[in-house]
């Protein structure tokens, strides 16, 4: 009721507001896994929404995004789910430090979180290879390429997600 009384505010559908972070993450999963995609950016929605609206980017949403990436990428099940959930835990625990960054430091902070996610995925696959006779360590080049593309496309992706945040969700947690 109070949100309707504010000048210039438009009511937002509650379910759409709550699902926006999850839908952003799943959209990035889809875009990153289409055959001609050169985009990384998988971690951007998890990182962004965990910092800006942790009440909407829940561990369950991160789990769903990771599961979607596991299905779409065709890799071993649970690899990206584990990587995203652990990255979410890292970012959530250090939220104040990450949220206080701006400019180039914000990109470096994101790069650190992305490197953590990529390293977690690589070490998980390496551990699975160690447990399975006949499998070899995974190559480093694809995961480094994934990290490079993710960091390269951080700013444009963060701008789009930020626009969605202001347009669809709003800044206040009380708007839900």
Protein Blocks (a to p, Z undefined) as FASTA:
>chain_A
ZZmmpghiacddfklmmmmmmmmmmmmmmmmmgfklcbehklmmmmmmmmmmmmlmcfkl
mmmmmmmmmmmnopaehklmmmmmmmmmmmmmmmmmmmmpghjllmmmmmmmmmmmmmmm
mmmmmmmmmmpghiacddfklmmmmmmmmmmmmmmmmmmmmmmmmmmnopafklZZ
